Amino acid sequence: MNYRHAYHAANFADVVKHIVLLALIKSMQRKDKGFLALDCFSGIGVYDLHSTFAGRSPEYLDGIVKLWDYAKNNQLDELTSDFLNLLAQISDNNQRYYPGSPFIIAKTLREQDRAVFNELHPEDFPTLKENIIEFRRGCSCRKWQFENSDGYQTLKSKLPPTEKRGLVFIDPPFEKPNEYDLIIDGLAEGLKRFSSGVFAVWLAIKDEKQLGHYLNKLREFQKEVLYLEFTLRDSKGKSGLTKMGISIINPPYNIEQMIKPALLTLKKALKFDEYTNFELKTL
Ligand SMILES: C[S@@+](CC[C@H](N)C(=O)[O-])C[C@H]1O[C@@H](n2cnc3c(N)ncnc32)[C@H](O)[C@@H]1O
């Protein structure tokens, strides 16, 4: 396990991903009934942008820093504004810390909701627990469980949820060449146990052929799927990630309308070159 998310925290892909995650949680909360948020690949929950990890190749400069700067002089849509307010809870005005998915989940779940945070890395797992427990103050939801296992296994061991409502967040490291296949197998297991669940998968897009194959496999589940793609820059001759996707199986009602204004904001705020753009479509 070589991947450490601290190298990439707060980059453009994180910002897009976390705004969509916030929208998903808010959509789930349109109903009073509680739900399970299963975070299969949690990371450490909070990232210090001044750490040596983040400083090695400061991807956050093309991500959250651009959004923070944009927000100083521009009107924001409601979702992006809510997202920045959430960030202010850990960063205050010094803009030093950036939240991961567990922080966003812990801070937004209600008393009746429940969370499972799973992280396999032996060093990152205790850090995750410490970070999230430290931010416990002001959190309504106290039903948190921390797991130190394989993310794909949790799609078997934690589903279906007793609440019969759930948001499953799958955000793997894409270290392995067959990660797309692992996701499809994991989704098959998850859907077998919990066919009405909302399954959101973040995707690193480096190979269009591989992506096409994945999207075709998703269609075979014969479920409603919302697919979002965000491109920051032209991939030719550029190192690093230039394009990301999120596929959402069983998307909550109206999520598209919620996300679109934020994507328009991000397109302007994160603009790198003329390739900066997004696509949102039903598969
Ligand atoms: C992209 S990061 C997750 C970031 C996090 N979801 C966020 O939004 O802040 C992927 C994480 O998965 C962890 N990981 C790698 N392989 C795993 C596995 N098989 N099961 C669970 N976690 C794994 C890595 O250590 C890393 O922290």
The ligand as an SDF file (V2000), in Angstrom:
LIG
                    3D

 27 29  0  0  0  0  0  0  0  0999 V2000
   -8.4810    8.2360   -2.3520 C   0  0  0  0  0  0  0  0  0  0  0  0
   -8.1040    7.8560   -0.7100 S   0  0  0  0  0  0  0  0  0  0  0  0
   -9.5710    8.1780    0.1570 C   0  0  0  0  0  0  0  0  0  0  0  0
   -9.8710    9.6020    0.4060 C   0  0  0  0  0  0  0  0  0  0  0  0
  -11.0940    9.8550    1.2240 C   0  0  0  0  0  0  0  0  0  0  0  0
  -12.2290    9.0740    0.7720 N   0  0  0  0  0  0  0  0  0  0  0  0
  -11.4660   11.3210    1.1800 C   0  0  0  0  0  0  0  0  0  0  0  0
  -12.3550   11.7010    0.4090 O   0  0  0  0  0  0  0  0  0  0  0  0
  -10.9040   12.0780    1.9490 O   0  0  0  0  0  0  0  0  0  0  0  0
   -8.0620    6.1040   -0.6820 C   0  0  0  0  0  0  0  0  0  0  0  0
   -7.7690    5.5250    0.6960 C   0  0  0  0  0  0  0  0  0  0  0  0
   -7.9860    4.1170    0.6460 O   0  0  0  0  0  0  0  0  0  0  0  0
   -7.0100    3.4740    1.4400 C   0  0  0  0  0  0  0  0  0  0  0  0
   -6.9200    2.0800    0.9350 N   0  0  0  0  0  0  0  0  0  0  0  0
   -6.0950    1.5410   -0.0010 C   0  0  0  0  0  0  0  0  0  0  0  0
   -6.4550    0.2750   -0.2720 N   0  0  0  0  0  0  0  0  0  0  0  0
   -7.5310    0.0090    0.5100 C   0  0  0  0  0  0  0  0  0  0  0  0
   -8.3590   -1.1210    0.6740 C   0  0  0  0  0  0  0  0  0  0  0  0
   -8.1690   -2.2400   -0.0390 N   0  0  0  0  0  0  0  0  0  0  0  0
   -9.3760   -1.0500    1.5410 N   0  0  0  0  0  0  0  0  0  0  0  0
   -9.6030    0.0900    2.2670 C   0  0  0  0  0  0  0  0  0  0  0  0
   -8.8300    1.1850    2.1690 N   0  0  0  0  0  0  0  0  0  0  0  0
   -7.8230    1.1550    1.2980 C   0  0  0  0  0  0  0  0  0  0  0  0
   -5.7660    4.3040    1.2570 C   0  0  0  0  0  0  0  0  0  0  0  0
   -4.8910    4.1140    2.3490 O   0  0  0  0  0  0  0  0  0  0  0  0
   -6.3530    5.7250    1.1720 C   0  0  0  0  0  0  0  0  0  0  0  0
   -6.3770    6.3070    2.4520 O   0  0  0  0  0  0  0  0  0  0  0  0
  1  2  1  0
  2  3  1  0
  2 10  1  0
  3  4  1  0
  4  5  1  0
  5  6  1  0
  5  7  1  0
  7  8  2  0
  7  9  1  0
 10 11  1  0
 11 12  1  0
 11 26  1  0
 12 13  1  0
 13 14  1  0
 13 24  1  0
 14 15  1  0
 14 23  1  0
 15 16  2  0
 16 17  1  0
 17 18  1  0
 17 23  2  0
 18 19  1  0
 18 20  2  0
 20 21  1  0
 21 22  2  0
 22 23  1  0
 24 25  1  0
 24 26  1  0
 26 27  1  0
M  CHG  2   2   1   9  -1
M  END
$$$$
